[in-house]
């Protein structure tokens, strides 16, 4: 049955109020691989609660996260076949390592690419603290691979920044662990595509894939290392496009240009997994 675009555009996604603790912050940082190099003392500021703890800026995507709400049958979405297409974050204030935060998520657009071509779902999350201070704005594009042809609007389609070209100024290789998706699920995204081999096979993948937002966290780590001297306050905004899945256990090589452009590839398969990346670094 075709999805109902009006119902999806106005789907009541609940606000999520969350208590952040140092353990929350450390779990997120570990789940995206921070601390993977034991002789890197700068990374300890994100994973050792006995230090003056820093929050990974990419944690904005999981704080106040409404969970896998598109799995609700009332959305009309074929949840088995959706994938994360694009993500952007704008930071307005430092993320807390303790305190209360609230995420308010809404659908902002829906594009019908036609029968057999899928659809694009645009959403936005506003993240605030207990004083209603704006912390971050995140926007997502979800590719609904099984839901095109419902008779909806065919645009507008958001345009990504141009893909980088030439020789990067910085290259950072970071490993992922074979069990990394299982750890990342503890942040609130429990889509079985990332854990259950049978569900992954039904979705067209040979084995469970890493969350796109976990890949984003790995790339954020690379940006912090190469361009920010591990100072999260220097990262003002970023946007990227997911171009291929990462399998847990693969090595992600982030290629970064001084202009702020970046992309990432999996070393073992030499395939670009993140493209059209752009970071605003102060």
N, C-alpha and C positions, 0 to 999 in steps of 0.2 A: 504494500500500500504506500502511495507517495506520501511524503511528509507534509504536514500542514505548515506553510511558511509563517503564517500569522501567529499560530500557537507557539512555534519555536522562537520567533522574534520577541515574544512577550512571555517567554517561559519564566516562571517565578523561581529564580535561583536564590536560595536563602543566603542572607548575610551570615558570615562566619566570624564569630568572636573567639579569639585564641589567646591563651596564656603562653607567652614566650619565656623560657628559662634558659640558663646557660647550657643545660643538656640539650634543649631544642636546637640551639645554635650550633653546638658541637656536632650533634647527630647529622645535621644538614651538611656541614662542612666535610665530615668524613664520608658521607654518602656520595659526594661528588669528587672524592679522591684527594681532598686537601689532607696533607700529612703523609702522602704516599712516599715522599722522600724523607727518611728519618733524619738525615743530616742537614735539613733545610730549617734553620731556627725561625725564619720569618713566618713559616706556615704554622708554627706552634701557637701564634697569637690567635688563630682561628679554631684551634682544637684542644687547647689546654686551659681549662677553666680556672686554673690557679694563677694564670697571667691576667693582665688587663685584656679581657676577651674582646675580639673584633667579630662582627657579623659579616659573613660572606654577602656581598651585595646582591648576588643572584638569588639569595634566600627569599627575596621579594616575590618570586613566582610561586612559592609554596605557603607562605604565611597567609592566613585567611583564605586558604584554598577550599573551594566548595566540593572537592572530591570529584569522582567520576560521574558527574551529574548527567552526562549525555547517555549513560547506560539506562537511565529511567525510560521505560517503554513509552511514557507519555510524551517524550520528545519526538517520537516517530523516526529517530535516527537509527541507521544500521550501525550500532556501536562497534561491531566486530571489525568493520572495515575502515574506521576513521584513523587518521594519522595527524600528527602535529605538523603544520606547514610552516608557520612563521611565528616569531616572538619578538616583542620589544619591551624594554623597561626604561622608564625615566625615574631617576631618584630625586626626591625633593628634600630629603633629610636622611641622616644616618639611620640605619635599621637598628632596633634595640636588640640586646641580648637577654633582656628580661623586661617584663611588663605585659600589658594587654594591647592586642592589635585587632582590627576589624577589617575584613575584606568584603567589599561590595562588588559583586560581579553581575554584569548584564550583557546580553547579546546586542551588538551594535549594527550588525548587517548580515545578510544572507544572499549569496550569489548562486544562481543556477547555471552551471556550465553545460547542461544539456544531457539527454539520455546517454548513459554509458560513460559520461565524462565527470560525474560527481558534482559536488557543490562546495562552496566555501562559506564557512561560518566565522564571523568576526565577533570577538568579545573583548570586554575591557574590565579590569579589576582596579578599584581604588582602594589603597591600603592606608589606614590611619591608625594612630595610637589612641590611648585612652583619653587624651585631651583633644581628640579630633584633629591633631596635627597631621597634615598630609605627608606620608612617608614615601610612597611610590605609586606610579601608574603603570600597569602592565597591559599590553594588548596582545591578543593571540589570533592566529588564523588556523582553523582546523579544517583539514581537507576531508570532506565526507565522501569517500570513494564510492559508496553504494547508493547515493541519494540524489543524483542528478535527474533532471527531467520532470520536476514537479510543477513546472509552469511559473516559476518565480522570476524575479528580476535577473538580468544577465550582467549587471554591473551596478555601480563602478567597482573595478578590481583594484585593490591597492597596489601601487608600484613600489617595488623594493629598490634600495640603492643599487647602483651598478656593481657588477661583480668585479673584484680586484683583478689586476693583471700585472705581469712583470715579476721582478724578483722581490720577495718580501724583505723587510728590514729586520724582522725578528722571526725566529722559528722556535716553538716550544713543543716538545714531545711529552705527553703525559699518559701513563697507562691507565686502563680500567681493569677492574677485577672481574673474574668470571661470575661472581655472586653480587656484583654491584647493583644490578636492577632490584634485587631482593632487599638490599639496604635502602635504596632510594624510595621504594614503595612505602616505607615507614613515614615518609613526609606527607602522606595523604593521597597519593595517586596509586590506587590499587588495581588499575586496569590489568586484567589477567593476561593480556598480550605480552606483558613483561615478565611473566612468571611461569605460565602454563604452556608446555610444548604443544599440546593438542590445540589450544586456542591460537597459538602463533601459526601453526600449520593451516588452520582454517582461514586465517587472515592472509595467507600467501607467503609466510616467512618460514625458513627452514628450522628456526629455533627462536625462542623469546628474544626480543630486541631491547636495547637500552632505551629508557625514556628520552625523548627529545630534550626535555628540560634538564635531564641529567647531563646530556652532552653540552647543553648551554652552560651548566655549572663548571664543567671541565674547561670550556673555552674561556669563561670568566676568570678562572684560576690562571690560565695562560696570559690573559691581558693584565691581571694584577702583577704577575711576575715580570713580564717583559716591559710594561709601560708605566706601572704605577708604584713600583717599589713596595708592593704589598700594602699600599694605602688605599682602602676602599673608598675614601672620600674623594679621590681623584676621578673616579668613574661616574660620570654624570648621566649617561644614557647609552644604550646599545640596541641594535636591532639585527636580526639575522633571519636567514631562510634555511630550513632543514631540507637538504637535497637527497639524502639517502640515510638508511638506518645504520646505527652502530650496533654491533653484537658485543655483549659483555665479554671482557677479556682482551679486546683489541686496544691498540695504542692510537690516541688521537693526537695528530700533529696540527697545531694551530699556527698559521702563517699570518703575520701581522705587518701592516705597512704604517709608516709614520703619519700618514694622512688619517689614520683611524680605521681604514678598511681592514678586513680580515676574512679569512676562510679557514676551514679545517678539513683534514682528510684522515682516513684510516690508513695507517702505515702498511699494515699487512696486506691489504687489498688495493692500495694506491687509488682509492676512490674518494671524491670530495663528498663530505657528509654535511657540511655547513658552508653556505655561500652567501654572497650579497651582504656580508657582515659590515657593520659600521659602528664604531664606538666613539663617543664624545668624552675625551680625556682632558682634564684640566691640569 
